[in-house]
Amino acid sequence: MNVSQLGQVKNAYIEPSGKISVFFYSDEEMKFGLSILPASRTQKTGKFPVSAYHSCSHCGYTELINLPKVIICLKCGQNKFVESVKI
């Protein structure tokens, strides 16, 4: 479906036939998100030294991290994040 990161996906639906329909954001609306490429998920951390978008490697929740701090995912409670991408 040509998805490289979750910030591209506006909506996704499982159809009654079992197929998945994906609707994308336009290039101007695209958000930062968790990369679905396996190599990008190997650098997990719970602490962030810079201001940047990071995504939970467990559920994909993405937020801007502004200060060096330990963070817990607001959606699933995990603490393993990776730097988000916007491709």
C-alpha positions in Angstrom: 0.0 0.0 0.0 3.1 2.2 -0.1 3.0 3.2 3.6 6.4 3.9 5.1 5.3 5.6 8.3 2.1 5.9 10.3 1.8 9.7 10.0 0.9 9.2 6.3 -2.3 7.3 7.1 -5.5 9.4 7.7 -7.8 6.3 8.0 -7.5 2.6 7.4 -10.4 0.1 7.3 -10.7 -3.6 7.2 -13.3 -4.3 4.6 -15.9 -7.2 4.9 -13.8 -9.1 2.2 -10.8 -8.9 4.5 -8.9 -6.4 2.4 -7.5 -3.2 3.9 -8.4 0.2 2.5 -6.0 3.0 3.3 -6.6 6.7 2.9 -3.6 9.0 3.0 -3.0 12.6 4.2 -2.0 15.0 1.4 1.8 15.8 1.4 1.0 19.1 3.1 -1.1 17.5 5.9 1.3 14.6 6.6 2.3 14.2 10.2 5.3 12.7 12.0 4.8 9.1 12.8 6.3 5.7 13.6 8.3 4.2 10.7 7.1 0.7 9.7 10.5 -0.2 8.4 12.1 -2.7 10.8 15.6 -1.2 10.9 14.2 2.1 12.3 12.7 0.4 15.3 16.0 -0.9 16.7 17.1 2.3 18.5 14.5 2.3 21.3 15.0 4.6 24.3 13.0 6.0 27.2 15.1 9.2 27.5 15.3 12.1 25.0 18.0 14.8 25.0 16.5 17.0 22.3 13.3 18.6 21.1 11.9 16.2 18.5 8.9 14.1 17.6 9.1 10.5 19.0 6.8 7.5 18.5 6.0 4.7 20.9 7.5 1.6 19.4 4.7 -0.5 20.9 1.5 1.3 19.7 2.7 4.1 17.4 1.5 7.1 19.6 3.6 10.1 18.5 4.3 13.3 20.4 6.8 16.2 20.5 9.3 15.7 23.3 10.8 19.0 24.5 13.0 18.3 27.4 15.4 15.5 28.5 13.0 13.3 30.4 11.8 9.8 30.9 8.4 9.4 29.2 5.6 6.9 29.4 3.3 6.5 26.5 -0.1 8.1 27.2 -1.9 5.4 25.1 -0.4 2.1 26.2 1.9 2.8 29.2 5.1 1.5 27.5 8.3 3.5 27.7 10.2 2.5 24.5 10.1 5.3 21.9 12.0 5.9 18.7 12.5 9.1 16.8 9.6 9.8 14.4 9.9 10.3 10.7 8.1 12.5 8.2 8.8 11.1 4.7 
